[in-house]
Amino acid sequence: MPRREELPLDRSQVIDLLQAHGILPTQQRVEIAQVLFARPQHLSADQVLAMVNRERHLVSKATVYNTLGLFAERGLVREVIVDPSRIFYDPNTDEHYHFYNVDTGTLEDIDPDQVPLGGLPEPPAGTVTEGVDVIIRVRNRDAADG
């Protein structure tokens, strides 16, 4: 996986990354991945759709949603679910947490060392812990005061 400091990825790096994750690098998948790996960012499917169609070729909404789902399934991006109607796609798959600004709808990374969790409980019988998601919801000070 590319590290944050290795972004942006050029077209050949994107193709190599897709192939390394067992994903056929079609034109549309490459276009979507280039948007995701342009810089460290958290994008919703609708934002990806708008950016791909503004900066590159026309891609359908269904293609964007299906491609993002495939990327998440193959470990290329991480889905960050901030509420049932908002999912962000994060190209940083390293362990980290997030601030979610409810006023602006933006996510910001938090280093996991800044959020000591202590010990986790034993998972239910027959299961293993896959990961821990921490989303700290914040509001702009002016909005909270008013």
N, CA, C and O atoms as a GROMACS GRO file, in nm:
protein
  584
    1MET      N    1   0.084  -0.118   0.000
    1MET     CA    2   0.000   0.000   0.000
    1MET      C    3   0.088   0.124   0.000
    1MET      O    4   0.192   0.128   0.067
    2PRO      N    5   0.048   0.224  -0.074
    2PRO     CA    6   0.126   0.347  -0.073
    2PRO      C    7   0.110   0.419   0.060
    2PRO      O    8   0.003   0.418   0.120
    3ARG      N    9   0.217   0.479   0.106
    3ARG     CA   10   0.214   0.559   0.228
    3ARG      C   11   0.166   0.699   0.190
    3ARG      O   12   0.177   0.740   0.075
    4ARG      N   13   0.115   0.770   0.287
    4ARG     CA   14   0.062   0.904   0.262
    4ARG      C   15   0.164   0.993   0.191
    4ARG      O   16   0.128   1.070   0.102
    5GLU      N   17   0.288   0.981   0.230
    5GLU     CA   18   0.392   1.066   0.172
    5GLU      C   19   0.428   1.025   0.028
    5GLU      O   20   0.498   1.099  -0.041
    6GLU      N   21   0.380   0.909  -0.016
    6GLU     CA   22   0.407   0.862  -0.152
    6GLU      C   23   0.300   0.907  -0.252
    6GLU      O   24   0.312   0.881  -0.371
    7LEU      N   25   0.197   0.974  -0.203
    7LEU     CA   26   0.091   1.023  -0.290
    7LEU      C   27   0.133   1.156  -0.352
    7LEU      O   28   0.204   1.231  -0.285
    8PRO      N   29   0.095   1.189  -0.472
    8PRO     CA   30   0.003   1.117  -0.559
    8PRO      C   31   0.072   1.002  -0.633
    8PRO      O   32   0.194   0.999  -0.648
    9LEU      N   33  -0.009   0.908  -0.678
    9LEU     CA   34   0.040   0.799  -0.760
    9LEU      C   35   0.016   0.834  -0.906
    9LEU      O   36  -0.089   0.889  -0.942
   10ASP      N   37   0.113   0.802  -0.991
   10ASP     CA   38   0.091   0.824  -1.134
   10ASP      C   39   0.014   0.705  -1.191
   10ASP      O   40  -0.011   0.607  -1.122
   11ARG      N   41  -0.024   0.715  -1.316
   11ARG     CA   42  -0.109   0.615  -1.380
   11ARG      C   43  -0.048   0.474  -1.373
   11ARG      O   44  -0.119   0.378  -1.342
   12SER      N   45   0.081   0.462  -1.402
   12SER     CA   46   0.143   0.328  -1.399
   12SER      C   47   0.147   0.272  -1.257
   12SER      O   48   0.133   0.151  -1.238
   13GLN      N   49   0.166   0.358  -1.156
   13GLN     CA   50   0.164   0.312  -1.017
   13GLN      C   51   0.024   0.266  -0.977
   13GLN      O   52   0.008   0.168  -0.904
   14VAL      N   53  -0.077   0.338  -1.024
   14VAL     CA   54  -0.216   0.299  -0.996
   14VAL      C   55  -0.245   0.163  -1.058
   14VAL      O   56  -0.305   0.077  -0.993
   15ILE      N   57  -0.204   0.143  -1.182
   15ILE     CA   58  -0.225   0.015  -1.249
   15ILE      C   59  -0.156  -0.098  -1.173
   15ILE      O   60  -0.215  -0.204  -1.151
   16ASP      N   61  -0.031  -0.074  -1.132
   16ASP     CA   62   0.042  -0.175  -1.055
   16ASP      C   63  -0.029  -0.206  -0.923
   16ASP      O   64  -0.038  -0.322  -0.882
   17LEU      N   65  -0.080  -0.102  -0.857
   17LEU     CA   66  -0.150  -0.120  -0.729
   17LEU      C   67  -0.277  -0.203  -0.747
   17LEU      O   68  -0.304  -0.293  -0.668
   18LEU      N   69  -0.354  -0.172  -0.850
   18LEU     CA   70  -0.476  -0.249  -0.877
   18LEU      C   71  -0.441  -0.395  -0.904
   18LEU      O   72  -0.504  -0.485  -0.848
   19GLN      N   73  -0.342  -0.420  -0.988
   19GLN     CA   74  -0.304  -0.557  -1.020
   19GLN      C   75  -0.253  -0.631  -0.897
   19GLN      O   76  -0.280  -0.750  -0.880
   20ALA      N   77  -0.180  -0.561  -0.810
   20ALA     CA   78  -0.128  -0.623  -0.687
   20ALA      C   79  -0.241  -0.667  -0.594
   20ALA      O   80  -0.222  -0.756  -0.511
   21HIS      N   81  -0.358  -0.606  -0.609
   21HIS     CA   82  -0.475  -0.641  -0.527
   21HIS      C   83  -0.574  -0.729  -0.603
   21HIS      O   84  -0.688  -0.747  -0.561
   22GLY      N   85  -0.528  -0.783  -0.717
   22GLY     CA   86  -0.612  -0.875  -0.794
   22GLY      C   87  -0.728  -0.807  -0.864
   22GLY      O   88  -0.831  -0.870  -0.888
   23ILE      N   89  -0.711  -0.680  -0.898
   23ILE     CA   90  -0.817  -0.603  -0.964
   23ILE      C   91  -0.776  -0.575  -1.107
   23ILE      O   92  -0.668  -0.520  -1.131
   24LEU      N   93  -0.859  -0.612  -1.201
   24LEU     CA   94  -0.833  -0.584  -1.342
   24LEU      C   95  -0.836  -0.432  -1.363
   24LEU      O   96  -0.937  -0.368  -1.334
   25PRO      N   97  -0.728  -0.373  -1.414
   25PRO     CA   98  -0.722  -0.227  -1.426
   25PRO      C   99  -0.792  -0.175  -1.552
   25PRO      O  100  -0.727  -0.135  -1.648
   26THR      N  101  -0.926  -0.175  -1.549
   26THR     CA  102  -1.001  -0.117  -1.660
   26THR      C  103  -0.982   0.034  -1.660
   26THR      O  104  -0.938   0.092  -1.560
   27GLN      N  105  -1.014   0.097  -1.770
   27GLN     CA  106  -1.001   0.242  -1.782
   27GLN      C  107  -1.076   0.313  -1.668
   27GLN      O  108  -1.021   0.404  -1.606
   28GLN      N  109  -1.199   0.273  -1.642
   28GLN     CA  110  -1.279   0.340  -1.540
   28GLN      C  111  -1.224   0.317  -1.399
   28GLN      O  112  -1.224   0.409  -1.317
   29ARG      N  113  -1.178   0.197  -1.371
   29ARG     CA  114  -1.119   0.170  -1.239
   29ARG      C  115  -0.992   0.251  -1.218
   29ARG      O  116  -0.967   0.302  -1.109
   30VAL      N  117  -0.913   0.263  -1.321
   30VAL     CA  118  -0.790   0.343  -1.312
   30VAL      C  119  -0.825   0.489  -1.287
   30VAL      O  120  -0.762   0.554  -1.203
   31GLU      N  121  -0.924   0.541  -1.357
   31GLU     CA  122  -0.967   0.680  -1.338
   31GLU      C  123  -1.013   0.703  -1.194
   31GLU      O  124  -0.977   0.804  -1.133
   32ILE      N  125  -1.092   0.612  -1.141
   32ILE     CA  126  -1.141   0.624  -1.004
   32ILE      C  127  -1.026   0.616  -0.905
   32ILE      O  128  -1.019   0.695  -0.810
   33ALA      N  129  -0.936   0.522  -0.926
   33ALA     CA  130  -0.820   0.507  -0.835
   33ALA      C  131  -0.730   0.630  -0.841
   33ALA      O  132  -0.675   0.671  -0.739
   34GLN      N  133  -0.714   0.689  -0.958
   34GLN     CA  134  -0.630   0.809  -0.968
   34GLN      C  135  -0.687   0.923  -0.885
   34GLN      O  136  -0.612   1.001  -0.826
   35VAL      N  137  -0.819   0.935  -0.880
   35VAL     CA  138  -0.880   1.038  -0.796
   35VAL      C  139  -0.854   1.006  -0.649
   35VAL      O  140  -0.815   1.094  -0.572
   36LEU      N  141  -0.874   0.880  -0.609
   36LEU     CA  142  -0.855   0.841  -0.469
   36LEU      C  143  -0.711   0.859  -0.422
   36LEU      O  144  -0.687   0.901  -0.309
   37PHE      N  145  -0.617   0.828  -0.510
   37PHE     CA  146  -0.476   0.831  -0.471
   37PHE      C  147  -0.404   0.956  -0.518
   37PHE      O  148  -0.282   0.956  -0.534
   38ALA      N  149  -0.480   1.063  -0.542
   38ALA     CA  150  -0.420   1.190  -0.582
   38ALA      C  151  -0.352   1.260  -0.465
   38ALA      O  152  -0.254   1.332  -0.483
   39ARG      N  153  -0.404   1.237  -0.344
   39ARG     CA  154  -0.348   1.299  -0.222
   39ARG      C  155  -0.416   1.232  -0.103
   39ARG      O  156  -0.518   1.165  -0.119
   40PRO      N  157  -0.361   1.251   0.016
   40PRO     CA  158  -0.430   1.197   0.134
   40PRO      C  159  -0.565   1.269   0.150
   40PRO      O  160  -0.568   1.390   0.168
   41GLN      N  161  -0.673   1.195   0.142
   41GLN     CA  162  -0.806   1.256   0.147
   41GLN      C  163  -0.910   1.151   0.181
   41GLN      O  164  -0.885   1.031   0.170
   42HIS      N  165  -1.026   1.197   0.221
   42HIS     CA  166  -1.140   1.111   0.251
   42HIS      C  167  -1.253   1.158   0.161
   42HIS      O  168  -1.299   1.272   0.173
   43LEU      N  169  -1.298   1.072   0.073
   43LEU     CA  170  -1.399   1.111  -0.024
   43LEU      C  171  -1.521   1.020  -0.016
   43LEU      O  172  -1.510   0.900   0.006
   44SER      N  173  -1.638   1.080  -0.032
   44SER     CA  174  -1.761   1.001  -0.045
   44SER      C  175  -1.770   0.953  -0.190
   44SER      O  176  -1.699   1.002  -0.277
   45ALA      N  177  -1.858   0.858  -0.213
   45ALA     CA  178  -1.878   0.809  -0.350
   45ALA      C  179  -1.924   0.921  -0.442
   45ALA      O  180  -1.880   0.929  -0.557
   46ASP      N  181  -2.011   1.007  -0.393
   46ASP     CA  182  -2.059   1.118  -0.476
   46ASP      C  183  -1.947   1.216  -0.509
   46ASP      O  184  -1.943   1.271  -0.619
   47GLN      N  185  -1.855   1.239  -0.415
   47GLN     CA  186  -1.741   1.325  -0.443
   47GLN      C  187  -1.650   1.262  -0.547
   47GLN      O  188  -1.602   1.331  -0.637
   48VAL      N  189  -1.626   1.132  -0.536
   48VAL     CA  190  -1.544   1.061  -0.635
   48VAL      C  191  -1.610   1.072  -0.772
   48VAL      O  192  -1.544   1.102  -0.871
   49LEU      N  193  -1.741   1.049  -0.778
   49LEU     CA  194  -1.815   1.059  -0.903
   49LEU      C  195  -1.797   1.197  -0.967
   49LEU      O  196  -1.767   1.208  -1.085
   50ALA      N  197  -1.816   1.301  -0.888
   50ALA     CA  198  -1.803   1.437  -0.939
   50ALA      C  199  -1.661   1.466  -0.987
   50ALA      O  200  -1.642   1.527  -1.092
   51MET      N  201  -1.561   1.422  -0.912
   51MET     CA  202  -1.422   1.448  -0.949
   51MET      C  203  -1.381   1.372  -1.074
   51MET      O  204  -1.313   1.426  -1.160
   52VAL      N  205  -1.422   1.247  -1.084
   52VAL     CA  206  -1.388   1.168  -1.203
   52VAL      C  207  -1.453   1.230  -1.326
   52VAL      O  208  -1.388   1.243  -1.430
   53ASN      N  209  -1.578   1.268  -1.314
   53ASN     CA  210  -1.649   1.323  -1.430
   53ASN      C  211  -1.606   1.465  -1.463
   53ASN      O  212  -1.620   1.508  -1.577
   54ARG      N  213  -1.555   1.538  -1.366
   54ARG     CA  214  -1.505   1.674  -1.392
   54ARG      C  215  -1.365   1.670  -1.452
   54ARG      O  216  -1.335   1.743  -1.546
   55GLU      N  217  -1.281   1.583  -1.397
   55GLU     CA  218  -1.140   1.583  -1.436
   55GLU      C  219  -1.108   1.486  -1.549
   55GLU      O  220  -1.005   1.500  -1.615
   56ARG      N  221  -1.193   1.389  -1.570
   56ARG     CA  222  -1.159   1.284  -1.665
   56ARG      C  223  -1.280   1.246  -1.749
   56ARG      O  224  -1.356   1.333  -1.791
   57HIS      N  225  -1.297   1.119  -1.774
   57HIS     CA  226  -1.405   1.069  -1.859
   57HIS      C  227  -1.534   1.052  -1.780
   57HIS      O  228  -1.533   1.051  -1.657
   58LEU      N  229  -1.644   1.040  -1.850
   58LEU     CA  230  -1.772   1.017  -1.785
   58LEU      C  231  -1.782   0.873  -1.736
   58LEU      O  232  -1.761   0.778  -1.812
   59VAL      N  233  -1.814   0.859  -1.610
   59VAL     CA  234  -1.830   0.729  -1.546
   59VAL      C  235  -1.965   0.732  -1.475
   59VAL      O  236  -2.002   0.833  -1.416
   60SER      N  237  -2.039   0.623  -1.481
   60SER     CA  238  -2.172   0.618  -1.420
   60SER      C  239  -2.161   0.608  -1.268
   60SER      O  240  -2.060   0.564  -1.213
   61LYS      N  241  -2.270   0.649  -1.202
   61LYS     CA  242  -2.277   0.640  -1.056
   61LYS      C  243  -2.264   0.495  -1.011
   61LYS      O  244  -2.194   0.466  -0.914
   62ALA      N  245  -2.331   0.403  -1.081
   62ALA     CA  246  -2.325   0.261  -1.045
   62ALA      C  247  -2.182   0.209  -1.055
   62ALA      O  248  -2.137   0.132  -0.970
   63THR      N  249  -2.110   0.251  -1.158
   63THR     CA  250  -1.971   0.207  -1.174
   63THR      C  251  -1.885   0.256  -1.059
   63THR      O  252  -1.803   0.181  -1.006
   64VAL      N  253  -1.903   0.382  -1.019
   64VAL     CA  254  -1.825   0.436  -0.907
   64VAL      C  255  -1.856   0.359  -0.779
   64VAL      O  256  -1.764   0.317  -0.709
   65TYR      N  257  -1.983   0.340  -0.748
   65TYR     CA  258  -2.020   0.267  -0.626
   65TYR      C  259  -1.967   0.123  -0.628
   65TYR      O  260  -1.912   0.076  -0.529
   66ASN      N  261  -1.983   0.054  -0.740
   66ASN     CA  262  -1.935  -0.084  -0.751
   66ASN      C  263  -1.783  -0.091  -0.740
   66ASN      O  264  -1.730  -0.181  -0.675
   67THR      N  265  -1.714   0.004  -0.801
   67THR     CA  266  -1.568   0.005  -0.797
   67THR      C  267  -1.518   0.034  -0.657
   67THR      O  268  -1.424  -0.030  -0.610
   68LEU      N  269  -1.578   0.130  -0.589
   68LEU     CA  270  -1.538   0.160  -0.452
   68LEU      C  271  -1.562   0.040  -0.361
   68LEU      O  272  -1.480   0.011  -0.273
   69GLY      N  273  -1.673  -0.028  -0.381
   69GLY     CA  274  -1.699  -0.150  -0.304
   69GLY      C  275  -1.594  -0.257  -0.328
   69GLY      O  276  -1.550  -0.323  -0.235
   70LEU      N  277  -1.555  -0.273  -0.454
   70LEU     CA  278  -1.450  -0.369  -0.489
   70LEU      C  279  -1.317  -0.329  -0.426
   70LEU      O  280  -1.247  -0.414  -0.370
   71PHE      N  281  -1.283  -0.201  -0.434
   71PHE     CA  282  -1.158  -0.153  -0.375
   71PHE      C  283  -1.155  -0.179  -0.225
   71PHE      O  284  -1.053  -0.221  -0.171
   72ALA      N  285  -1.267  -0.155  -0.157
   72ALA     CA  286  -1.274  -0.180  -0.012
   72ALA      C  287  -1.264  -0.329   0.018
   72ALA      O  288  -1.193  -0.369   0.110
   73GLU      N  289  -1.334  -0.410  -0.059
   73GLU     CA  290  -1.332  -0.555  -0.041
   73GLU      C  291  -1.191  -0.611  -0.056
   73GLU      O  292  -1.154  -0.704   0.016
   74ARG      N  293  -1.113  -0.556  -0.148
   74ARG     CA  294  -0.978  -0.605  -0.174
   74ARG      C  295  -0.871  -0.536  -0.087
   74ARG      O  296  -0.753  -0.564  -0.102
   75GLY      N  297  -0.913  -0.448   0.004
   75GLY     CA  298  -0.819  -0.385   0.096
   75GLY      C  299  -0.742  -0.268   0.038
   75GLY      O  300  -0.641  -0.226   0.094
   76LEU      N  301  -0.788  -0.216  -0.073
   76LEU     CA  302  -0.720  -0.104  -0.138
   76LEU      C  303  -0.754   0.028  -0.070
   76LEU      O  304  -0.670   0.117  -0.060
   77VAL      N  305  -0.878   0.040  -0.023
   77VAL     CA  306  -0.922   0.157   0.053
   77VAL      C  307  -0.999   0.107   0.175
   77VAL      O  308  -1.038  -0.009   0.184
   78ARG      N  309  -1.018   0.196   0.266
   78ARG     CA  310  -1.090   0.166   0.389
   78ARG      C  311  -1.222   0.242   0.388
   78ARG      O  312  -1.225   0.362   0.360
   79GLU      N  313  -1.330   0.173   0.418
   79GLU     CA  314  -1.459   0.241   0.432
   79GLU      C  315  -1.469   0.298   0.573
   79GLU      O  316  -1.446   0.229   0.671
   80VAL      N  317  -1.505   0.426   0.580
   80VAL     CA  318  -1.527   0.491   0.709
   80VAL      C  319  -1.674   0.532   0.711
   80VAL      O  320  -1.715   0.622   0.637
   81ILE      N  321  -1.752   0.466   0.794
   81ILE     CA  322  -1.896   0.490   0.801
   81ILE      C  323  -1.922   0.586   0.916
   81ILE      O  324  -1.914   0.547   1.033
   82VAL      N  325  -1.954   0.711   0.884
   82VAL     CA  326  -1.976   0.811   0.988
   82VAL      C  327  -2.121   0.814   1.034
   82VAL      O  328  -2.148   0.855   1.147
   83ASP      N  329  -2.212   0.773   0.951
   83ASP     CA  330  -2.351   0.752   0.987
   83ASP      C  331  -2.411   0.665   0.877
   83ASP      O  332  -2.347   0.645   0.774
   84PRO      N  333  -2.531   0.613   0.896
   84PRO     CA  334  -2.585   0.520   0.796
   84PRO      C  335  -2.594   0.575   0.654
   84PRO      O  336  -2.599   0.498   0.558
   85SER      N  337  -2.596   0.706   0.640
   85SER     CA  338  -2.609   0.762   0.506
   85SER      C  339  -2.479   0.822   0.452
   85SER      O  340  -2.478   0.874   0.340
   86ARG      N  341  -2.370   0.818   0.530
   86ARG     CA  342  -2.244   0.876   0.486
   86ARG      C  343  -2.130   0.777   0.502
   86ARG      O  344  -2.096   0.735   0.612
   87ILE      N  345  -2.072   0.740   0.389
   87ILE     CA  346  -1.955   0.653   0.388
   87ILE      C  347  -1.844   0.728   0.314
   87ILE      O  348  -1.866   0.781   0.205
   88PHE      N  349  -1.727   0.730   0.374
   88PHE     CA  350  -1.610   0.788   0.310
   88PHE      C  351  -1.515   0.675   0.273
   88PHE      O  352  -1.514   0.570   0.337
   89TYR      N  353  -1.435   0.699   0.171
   89TYR     CA  354  -1.335   0.602   0.126
   89TYR      C  355  -1.199   0.664   0.152
   89TYR      O  356  -1.167   0.772   0.102
   90ASP      N  357  -1.118   0.592   0.229
   90ASP     CA  358  -0.990   0.642   0.276
   90ASP      C  359  -0.879   0.557   0.217
   90ASP      O  360  -0.872   0.437   0.244
   91PRO      N  361  -0.790   0.618   0.137
   91PRO     CA  362  -0.680   0.540   0.080
   91PRO      C  363  -0.573   0.502   0.183
   91PRO      O  364  -0.484   0.422   0.153
   92ASN      N  365  -0.581   0.558   0.303
   92ASN     CA  366  -0.487   0.523   0.410
   92ASN      C  367  -0.544   0.404   0.486
   92ASN      O  368  -0.637   0.420   0.566
   93THR      N  369  -0.489   0.286   0.461
   93THR     CA  370  -0.539   0.165   0.527
   93THR      C  371  -0.458   0.129   0.651
   93THR      O  372  -0.485   0.027   0.715
   94ASP      N  373  -0.358   0.213   0.686
   94ASP     CA  374  -0.287   0.192   0.812
   94ASP      C  375  -0.382   0.217   0.928
   94ASP      O  376  -0.481   0.288   0.914
   95GLU      N  377  -0.351   0.159   1.044
   95GLU     CA  378  -0.434   0.181   1.161
   95GLU      C  379  -0.433   0.330   1.196
   95GLU      O  380  -0.327   0.389   1.216
   96HIS      N  381  -0.550   0.388   1.203
   96HIS     CA  382  -0.566   0.526   1.248
   96HIS      C  383  -0.714   0.551   1.273
   96HIS      O  384  -0.800   0.471   1.237
   97TYR      N  385  -0.742   0.665   1.336
   97TYR     CA  386  -0.879   0.700   1.371
   97TYR      C  387  -0.914   0.834   1.304
   97TYR      O  388  -0.834   0.889   1.228
   98HIS      N  389  -1.034   0.883   1.335
   98HIS     CA  390  -1.080   1.003   1.264
   98HIS      C  391  -1.156   1.100   1.354
   98HIS      O  392  -1.224   1.060   1.448
   99PHE      N  393  -1.140   1.230   1.323
   99PHE     CA  394  -1.232   1.333   1.366
   99PHE      C  395  -1.332   1.350   1.252
   99PHE      O  396  -1.292   1.357   1.136
  100TYR      N  397  -1.461   1.358   1.284
  100TYR     CA  398  -1.562   1.388   1.183
  100TYR      C  399  -1.630   1.517   1.223
  100TYR      O  400  -1.692   1.526   1.329
  101ASN      N  401  -1.618   1.618   1.138
  101ASN     CA  402  -1.680   1.748   1.165
  101ASN      C  403  -1.823   1.742   1.111
  101ASN      O  404  -1.845   1.736   0.990
  102VAL      N  405  -1.920   1.743   1.203
  102VAL     CA  406  -2.059   1.730   1.162
  102VAL      C  407  -2.110   1.854   1.090
  102VAL      O  408  -2.208   1.846   1.016
  103ASP      N  409  -2.044   1.968   1.109
  103ASP     CA  410  -2.085   2.091   1.040
  103ASP      C  411  -2.035   2.094   0.896
  103ASP      O  412  -2.108   2.136   0.806
  104THR      N  413  -1.913   2.051   0.875
  104THR     CA  414  -1.854   2.059   0.741
  104THR      C  415  -1.861   1.927   0.666
  104THR      O  416  -1.844   1.924   0.544
  105GLY      N  417  -1.887   1.816   0.737
  105GLY     CA  418  -1.892   1.685   0.674
  105GLY      C  419  -1.756   1.634   0.632
  105GLY      O  420  -1.745   1.553   0.539
  106THR      N  421  -1.650   1.679   0.700
  106THR     CA  422  -1.515   1.637   0.664
  106THR      C  423  -1.455   1.546   0.770
  106THR      O  424  -1.491   1.551   0.887
  107LEU      N  425  -1.363   1.461   0.724
  107LEU     CA  426  -1.288   1.371   0.812
  107LEU      C  427  -1.144   1.417   0.819
  107LEU      O  428  -1.089   1.470   0.722
  108GLU      N  429  -1.083   1.395   0.934
  108GLU     CA  430  -0.941   1.426   0.954
  108GLU      C  431  -0.879   1.310   1.029
  108GLU      O  432  -0.937   1.260   1.125
  109ASP      N  433  -0.761   1.266   0.988
  109ASP     CA  434  -0.694   1.154   1.052
  109ASP      C  435  -0.646   1.188   1.192
  109ASP      O  436  -0.609   1.302   1.222
  110ILE      N  437  -0.649   1.087   1.278
  110ILE     CA  438  -0.591   1.094   1.412
  110ILE      C  439  -0.493   0.978   1.424
  110ILE      O  440  -0.528   0.864   1.394
  111ASP      N  441  -0.372   1.007   1.466
  111ASP     CA  442  -0.273   0.902   1.490
  111ASP      C  443  -0.324   0.813   1.604
  111ASP      O  444  -0.370   0.866   1.705
  112PRO      N  445  -0.316   0.681   1.591
  112PRO     CA  446  -0.368   0.594   1.698
  112PRO      C  447  -0.296   0.612   1.831
  112PRO      O  448  -0.353   0.579   1.935
  113ASP      N  449  -0.174   0.663   1.830
  113ASP     CA  450  -0.103   0.687   1.956
  113ASP      C  451  -0.169   0.798   2.038
  113ASP      O  452  -0.146   0.807   2.158
  114GLN      N  453  -0.252   0.882   1.973
  114GLN     CA  454  -0.320   0.990   2.043
  114GLN      C  455  -0.449   0.944   2.111
  114GLN      O  456  -0.512   1.020   2.183
  115VAL      N  457  -0.488   0.819   2.087
  115VAL     CA  458  -0.612   0.766   2.143
  115VAL      C  459  -0.583   0.632   2.210
  115VAL      O  460  -0.610   0.527   2.151
  116PRO      N  461  -0.528   0.634   2.331
  116PRO     CA  462  -0.499   0.507   2.398
  116PRO      C  463  -0.629   0.436   2.437
  116PRO      O  464  -0.712   0.492   2.509
  117LEU      N  465  -0.644   0.314   2.388
  117LEU     CA  466  -0.767   0.240   2.412
  117LEU      C  467  -0.757   0.142   2.529
  117LEU      O  468  -0.860   0.100   2.583
  118GLY      N  469  -0.637   0.105   2.567
  118GLY     CA  470  -0.625   0.004   2.670
  118GLY      C  471  -0.657  -0.133   2.612
  118GLY      O  472  -0.646  -0.153   2.491
  119GLY      N  473  -0.696  -0.224   2.695
  119GLY     CA  474  -0.727  -0.358   2.648
  119GLY      C  475  -0.865  -0.367   2.588
  119GLY      O  476  -0.959  -0.302   2.634
  120LEU      N  477  -0.877  -0.447   2.487
  120LEU     CA  478  -1.007  -0.472   2.425
  120LEU      C  479  -1.070  -0.595   2.490
  120LEU      O  480  -0.998  -0.684   2.535
  121PRO      N  481  -1.202  -0.600   2.494
  121PRO     CA  482  -1.266  -0.719   2.550
  121PRO      C  483  -1.245  -0.839   2.458
  121PRO      O  484  -1.219  -0.823   2.339
  122GLU      N  485  -1.256  -0.957   2.515
  122GLU     CA  486  -1.249  -1.078   2.435
  122GLU      C  487  -1.366  -1.079   2.338
  122GLU      O  488  -1.479  -1.052   2.377
  123PRO      N  489  -1.341  -1.111   2.212
  123PRO     CA  490  -1.453  -1.117   2.117
  123PRO      C  491  -1.539  -1.239   2.147
  123PRO      O  492  -1.495  -1.332   2.215
  124PRO      N  493  -1.662  -1.238   2.096
  124PRO     CA  494  -1.749  -1.354   2.118
  124PRO      C  495  -1.684  -1.483   2.068
  124PRO      O  496  -1.599  -1.480   1.980
  125ALA      N  497  -1.725  -1.594   2.125
  125ALA     CA  498  -1.671  -1.725   2.088
  125ALA      C  499  -1.681  -1.746   1.937
  125ALA      O  500  -1.783  -1.715   1.875
  126GLY      N  501  -1.574  -1.798   1.881
  126GLY     CA  502  -1.572  -1.829   1.739
  126GLY      C  503  -1.541  -1.711   1.649
  126GLY      O  504  -1.550  -1.722   1.527
  127THR      N  505  -1.504  -1.596   1.708
  127THR     CA  506  -1.471  -1.477   1.628
  127THR      C  507  -1.335  -1.424   1.668
  127THR      O  508  -1.281  -1.458   1.773
  128VAL      N  509  -1.279  -1.339   1.582
  128VAL     CA  510  -1.154  -1.268   1.611
  128VAL      C  511  -1.177  -1.120   1.580
  128VAL      O  512  -1.259  -1.086   1.496
  129THR      N  513  -1.105  -1.035   1.648
  129THR     CA  514  -1.115  -0.891   1.624
  129THR      C  515  -1.048  -0.859   1.491
  129THR      O  516  -0.932  -0.892   1.470
  130GLU      N  517  -1.122  -0.794   1.403
  130GLU     CA  518  -1.069  -0.755   1.272
  130GLU      C  519  -1.011  -0.616   1.274
  130GLU      O  520  -0.916  -0.587   1.200
  131GLY      N  521  -1.064  -0.529   1.356
  131GLY     CA  522  -1.015  -0.392   1.362
  131GLY      C  523  -1.097  -0.311   1.459
  131GLY      O  524  -1.200  -0.357   1.509
  132VAL      N  525  -1.051  -0.190   1.486
  132VAL     CA  526  -1.120  -0.099   1.576
  132VAL      C  527  -1.135   0.034   1.503
  132VAL      O  528  -1.036   0.090   1.455
  133ASP      N  529  -1.256   0.084   1.496
  133ASP     CA  530  -1.281   0.215   1.436
  133ASP      C  531  -1.319   0.312   1.546
  133ASP      O  532  -1.407   0.285   1.627
  134VAL      N  533  -1.252   0.427   1.547
  134VAL     CA  534  -1.286   0.533   1.641
  134VAL      C  535  -1.314   0.658   1.557
  134VAL      O  536  -1.229   0.703   1.481
  135ILE      N  537  -1.433   0.712   1.574
  135ILE     CA  538  -1.470   0.837   1.508
  135ILE      C  539  -1.513   0.934   1.617
  135ILE      O  540  -1.611   0.912   1.688
  136ILE      N  541  -1.439   1.041   1.629
  136ILE     CA  542  -1.472   1.145   1.726
  136ILE      C  543  -1.545   1.255   1.651
  136ILE      O  544  -1.490   1.318   1.561
  137ARG      N  545  -1.670   1.276   1.687
  137ARG     CA  546  -1.751   1.377   1.620
  137ARG      C  547  -1.726   1.513   1.684
  137ARG      O  548  -1.733   1.527   1.806
  138VAL      N  549  -1.698   1.610   1.600
  138VAL     CA  550  -1.674   1.746   1.648
  138VAL      C  551  -1.768   1.841   1.574
  138VAL      O  552  -1.825   1.806   1.470
  139ARG      N  553  -1.783   1.960   1.628
  139ARG     CA  554  -1.866   2.064   1.568
  139ARG      C  555  -1.786   2.193   1.575
  139ARG      O  556  -1.708   2.214   1.668
  140ASN      N  557  -1.804   2.279   1.477
  140ASN     CA  558  -1.736   2.408   1.480
  140ASN      C  559  -1.779   2.484   1.605
  140ASN      O  560  -1.896   2.484   1.642
  141ARG      N  561  -1.685   2.549   1.670
  141ARG     CA  562  -1.710   2.616   1.796
  141ARG      C  563  -1.825   2.716   1.784
  141ARG      O  564  -1.909   2.724   1.873
  142ASP      N  565  -1.830   2.792   1.675
  142ASP     CA  566  -1.936   2.892   1.656
  142ASP      C  567  -2.073   2.825   1.652
  142ASP      O  568  -2.169   2.877   1.710
  143ALA      N  569  -2.083   2.710   1.585
  143ALA     CA  570  -2.210   2.638   1.575
  143ALA      C  571  -2.251   2.580   1.709
  143ALA      O  572  -2.370   2.577   1.742
  144ALA      N  573  -2.153   2.534   1.788
  144ALA     CA  574  -2.182   2.474   1.918
  144ALA      C  575  -2.227   2.579   2.018
  144ALA      O  576  -2.309   2.550   2.105
  145ASP      N  577  -2.175   2.703   2.005
  145ASP     CA  578  -2.208   2.810   2.098
  145ASP      C  579  -2.343   2.874   2.066
  145ASP      O  580  -2.411   2.926   2.155
  146GLY      N  581  -2.382   2.869   1.937
  146GLY     CA  582  -2.497   2.945   1.893
  146GLY      C  583  -2.621   2.872   1.908
  146GLY      O  584  -2.728   2.925   1.875
   0.00000   0.00000   0.00000
